């Protein structure tokens, strides 16, 4: 079960660590963050970091889970908006349109929240990919592989945008093309 109070009282040591960790993991990824430097930047000791989060992986997990929850909320909202369209639209086009809306809104939100790097990397804790799980629920029944492929393409686009921010608009257009109902002949 995910810890819901990941950022307690603003300005508290736990909040300072979580806020700085969000920035650090977002910029450098899991492997690139040094807990000694992170704790020092928060004006704390590594003992305090371990007291609040048990480990670097524990801190990463809290930050990653919170950011994924924020992005998933936006993706679900975008998909629900498409699926709730009027009766004049063809029902068979809705799953593909819902996938497209979810991925594009998620891409935009991850960039806006400066979480492209954080969400592009494989979660070192392992487990189920929540983005792929959402996409599996939106896509055609019996095609979980499609959700895995789309989640991988989405994460690859985020990784490329994190590495080269100026390429983000072109990467978004590439995602749109990939998800377009009309395929080039």
N, C-alpha and C positions, 0 to 999 in steps of 0.2 A: 504494500500500500504506500502510495506516494505521500511524503510529508507535505501537508498543506500550508504550514506556516513557515515557509522557507525564508522569508524575510520578515523577522519580527519587528519590534519597535524601531522606527527609523533612527539611525545613528548608533544603534547598539553594535557591539563587536560582531555579532553574528550577521547583522545586516550589512555592515561594512565589508566583511569577508565575502558575502554572497554577491554584493554589487560589484566589487573589484574582480571577483572570479568570473562573473558574467562577461565583463569587459575582456579579461585576460584570455579566457577560453575562446571567446568570440574572435579574438585577434590572433592567437597563437595555437589554438587547438590543445587537446589534452596533453600530448607529449611536450609541447613547448612551454608549459606553465611550470614554474618552479615554486613550490609551496613556501620556501623560506622567503623568497622575494615577495610573494603575494601577501604573506602575513606581515612582513615589514612595511609594505605599502599601506596596509590597513592600520599600522601603528600597533600591531599585536605580535605575539610570539607564535611559533609553530605549535606550541602546546595548546594555545587557545584555538587554533584551527582544528587540531585533532580533538579537542574537547567538544567543540560544536558539531563537527562533521565526521569524526572518527578517522578519516583518511582523505587523501587527495581525490580518490575515486568517489568517496562519499560526497564531498563538496561538488565535484563534477556532476554527479548524479542528480543532486538537488537542483543545480543550475540548468542542466540539460532537460530534466523533466519539466521544469517550469517553462522554459522556452518552447519546448515541444507542445505543451498544453496551450500556450498562447497561440501558436501557429495553427495547431489542430482546430482550435475554436474558430479561427477565421476560415479555414478550409471547409469545415463542416457547414458553416453559415453560407458560404458561397455555393456549395453543393445543394444545400436545402433550398436556396433561392431558385436554382435551376429546376430542381425536381418539383417545385411547387408552381410551375408555370401553368398557364391555362390549358383547357382541353383542346384547343385548336392545334397544338403542337404534337408531332408524332412521338408516341411513347418510346419507340425503339431508339430515338436519337437522344433521349434524356440521359442514360447512363454515361455515354461518351461526353456529352456536354457537361455533366456534373463532374466527371473526372478532370476535364479541361479547366473548368472554373476553379475547382479546388486546388489544382496544382499551380495555376497562375497566381491566384490570390496568395497561396502559401509562399510562392517564390517572392512576390512583391513584399509580403509582410516580413519574411526572413531578412531581406535586404534592408528594409526600413528599420528593423529592430537590431541591425548590425549583428545578426546571428548566422550569417551565411556559412562561415567557417565552422562554427560550432555544430550546426545541423547537417553539414555536408559530410563530416567524418563519421566513420563507423563507431558506434557506441562501445567503448571498451568494456562495459559491463555485460555485453551480449544481450540476449533476450530477443523478444519480438520487436520488430520495427513498427512503431505506432503509425507512421505515415503509410507504410505498405498495408497495414491492417485497415486503416480508413479507406484506402483506395480499393481494397478487396471488397469492402462492403458497398462501394459505389459502382464498381464495374460489373461487367457481365457475369452471371452466375457460372461457377465451374471453371473460372480462369484466374486462379490465384497467381499464376506466373506472370500475367499481365500486370497485376498490381506491383509485384516485385520489380519488374522491368521499369515501370513508370516511376516508382520510388527511386530506383537507382539512377535513372536519367535526371530526375529532379535534383537529387543530391549532387550529381556530377555538374549540373548547371550551377548550383550554389557554390561548389568548390571552385569552379572556373571564375565565377563572379567575385569570390573572395580574393582570389589570386590576382585578378585584373578587373577592378571595379568599373573601368570604362567600357568593358565588354558586356556589362549587365543588360543593356537594351537589346543587343544582338542575341544574347543568350535567351532572353525572354521570347524574342521572335522565333528562335529555334524551337523552344518548348511549344509555342503556339502551333508551329508547323507540324511538329511531331504529333500533337494532339488534335490536329485539324481533321474534320470529317472528310474534307476533300483532299485526296491524295494526288500528287502530280502524276501525270500519265506517262 
